[in-house]
């Protein structure tokens, strides 16, 4: 799958046929001696803590960006919780109040960032 000078092509092709395999899962060129390890490390099916099955090579990205159980921080109290619990928690947490230091009025946490513009 690479450009080879015509002078070297026959020798290169013989070498590739003897030493290289195409992975049946990802179509990468892999040395025959490493194919078993490649399949076991990249393509074996694993189960995430959210019970979703995927290739092991995809697990890290899934856990970091799309797993419903990935840890996230509440924007109001900085407590760590699962992503799938965040919305419900922030609805409750953002409805708590704190007194404004300037006007003394109790302000909802979800409105605290906007409050200085209307504080009066």
C-alpha positions in Angstrom: 0.0 0.0 0.0 3.0 2.3 -0.5 4.8 3.7 -3.5 7.9 1.6 -4.2 10.6 2.4 -6.8 10.0 0.1 -9.9 13.6 -1.2 -9.5 12.8 -2.6 -6.0 9.3 -3.7 -6.6 9.7 -7.4 -7.2 12.0 -7.8 -4.1 9.7 -5.7 -2.0 6.6 -7.7 -3.1 8.3 -11.0 -2.2 9.3 -9.6 1.2 5.7 -8.4 1.8 4.0 -11.6 0.8 6.4 -13.5 3.1 6.3 -11.2 6.1 3.2 -9.0 6.1 -0.5 -9.7 6.6 -3.5 -7.5 6.2 -5.6 -7.3 9.4 -9.1 -8.6 8.7 -10.6 -6.1 11.1 -8.9 -2.8 10.3 -7.0 -3.5 7.0 -3.7 -2.3 8.5 -0.5 -4.0 7.3 0.9 -6.0 10.2 4.0 -8.2 10.4 2.8 -11.8 10.5 4.7 -12.4 13.7 2.7 -9.6 15.4 -0.7 -10.4 14.0 -2.0 -12.4 17.0 -0.8 -9.7 19.4 -2.3 -7.0 17.2 -5.8 -8.7 17.2 -5.7 -9.4 20.9 -4.7 -5.8 21.9 -6.7 -3.8 19.3 -9.7 -5.9 18.3 -10.7 -8.1 21.2 -14.2 -7.3 22.5 -14.4 -5.8 25.9 -17.3 -4.6 28.1 -17.3 -1.1 29.5 -18.6 -0.5 33.0 -21.8 0.8 31.3 -22.2 -2.7 29.8 -21.5 -1.5 26.2 -19.3 -3.9 24.2 -16.6 -2.6 21.9 -13.1 -3.2 20.6 -10.5 -2.7 23.3 -8.8 0.0 21.2 -12.0 2.1 21.4 -12.5 1.8 25.1 -10.3 4.7 26.3 -12.0 7.2 24.0 -15.4 5.9 25.0 -14.7 6.2 28.7 -13.4 9.7 28.2 -16.1 11.2 26.0 -19.2 9.2 25.5 -19.7 6.7 28.4 -22.8 7.6 30.3 -20.9 6.6 33.5 -17.9 8.8 32.9 -17.1 11.1 35.8 -18.0 14.8 35.5 -18.1 17.7 37.9 -21.2 19.7 38.8 -20.8 23.3 37.8 -22.3 24.6 41.0 -20.7 22.4 43.8 -17.8 20.7 42.0 -18.9 17.3 43.3 -17.9 14.4 40.9 -20.7 12.2 39.6 -21.6 10.1 36.6 -22.5 11.9 33.5 -26.0 10.3 33.3 -26.8 11.8 36.8 -25.5 15.3 36.0 -28.6 16.9 34.6 -30.8 15.8 37.5 -28.2 16.8 40.0 -27.6 20.3 38.5 -31.4 21.0 38.4 -31.5 20.5 42.1 -28.1 22.0 42.9 -28.6 25.1 40.8 -31.8 25.8 42.6 -30.0 26.4 45.9 -29.4 30.0 46.8 -26.5 32.1 48.1 -26.7 35.7 49.3 -25.2 38.3 47.0 -22.2 40.1 48.6 -23.3 43.4 47.0 -27.1 43.6 47.5 -27.6 40.9 50.1 -30.4 39.3 48.0 -30.6 35.5 47.9 -29.7 34.4 44.3 -30.1 31.0 42.7 -26.7 29.4 42.0 -27.8 28.9 38.4 -28.3 32.7 38.1 -25.2 33.7 40.1 -23.0 34.4 37.0 -25.7 36.7 35.5 -26.6 38.4 38.7 -23.9 41.1 38.8 -25.3 42.6 35.6 -28.7 43.2 37.3 -27.5 43.6 40.8 -28.8 46.9 42.1 
